[in-house]
Amino acid sequence: MNEKIHHGRNIKRFREMMGIKQEALAFSLGPDWSQKKISLLEQKEEVEEDLLRQVGEILRIPVEAFQNFDEEQAITVISSTFNDNSSVVSKNPIFNPIDQLIKLHDEKIALYERMLKEKDEMMARLERLVGK
């Protein structure tokens, strides 16, 4: 079953992850907006692209994130990425998926930096050998 992605729910998720209250988002969107209007927006399944773009600029989130983020799919990807087959993976993880993605990203950067350092050391050794 291919369910439609709920734009309003995604706006709410990303807003909450950023620690921004509905009132603050309403204020940033302009005088026509209120906390109540943000609440109603977050209940809409489909939100116009212009409005998604405005919200995206405020939250610094690409429009595509609101249009494509599927929580079930993200949990499945994260679960399979972090599952070492030693235990059953819960559909309701107790970790924050964003924190796990950031941790994985940081680990990849650290690995890349180590590889660059090793390459530089190898090049220095080769230069010394060639120089002799």
Secondary structure, DSSP 8 states (H G I E B T S, - for coil): ------HHHHHHHHHHHTT--HHHHHHHH-TT--HHHHHHHTT-SS--HHHHHHHHHHHT--HHHHHH--HHHHHHHHHHHH--SSS---SS-SS-HHHHHHHHHHHHHHHHHHHHHHHHHHHHHHHHHHH-
